[in-house]
């Protein structure tokens, strides 16, 4: 399984290579993008992401657990996460699309 998440408002930085970015440009790109891969298990109403590699290295070789709800159109993953000293409800909704064949 492989996942890439990006904010809708990401903007190009106008460089030819990521090696040409300043520390501030890297920070701006990093805070609006995450990617990870590994295997997963679906057990009852929970998905266990066994993360092999991730843009946030601290989660590598660890398991992240999310509550799962799904129907014919949506897959919803939820999890309470600590953010800046507060517990925040994190929700990610995947919408099924109809792929166009070329």
Residue pairs with C-beta under 8 A, 6 or more apart in sequence:
1 37
1 38
1 39
1 40
1 49
2 35
2 36
2 37
3 34
3 35
3 36
3 37
4 33
4 34
4 35
5 33
5 34
5 35
5 92
6 32
6 33
7 32
7 33
9 32
10 29
10 32
10 33
13 21
13 25
13 28
13 29
15 21
15 25
18 26
18 29
21 29
30 55
33 55
34 54
34 55
34 56
35 54
35 55
36 49
36 51
36 53
36 54
36 55
36 56
36 59
37 51
37 52
37 53
37 54
38 49
38 50
38 51
38 52
38 53
39 50
39 52
40 47
40 48
40 49
40 50
41 47
41 48
41 50
42 48
42 68
45 67
45 68
45 69
46 65
46 66
46 67
46 68
47 65
47 66
47 68
47 77
48 63
48 64
48 65
49 63
49 64
49 65
49 66
50 63
51 59
51 60
51 61
51 62
51 63
51 64
52 60
52 61
53 60
54 60
64 79
65 79
66 77
66 78
66 79
66 92
67 77
67 78
67 79
68 75
68 76
68 77
69 75
69 76
69 78
70 76
72 96
73 95
73 96
74 93
74 94
74 95
74 96
75 93
75 94
75 96
76 91
76 92
76 93
76 94
77 91
77 92
77 93
77 94
78 89
78 90
78 91
78 92
79 90
80 87
80 88
80 89
80 90
81 87
81 88
81 90
82 88
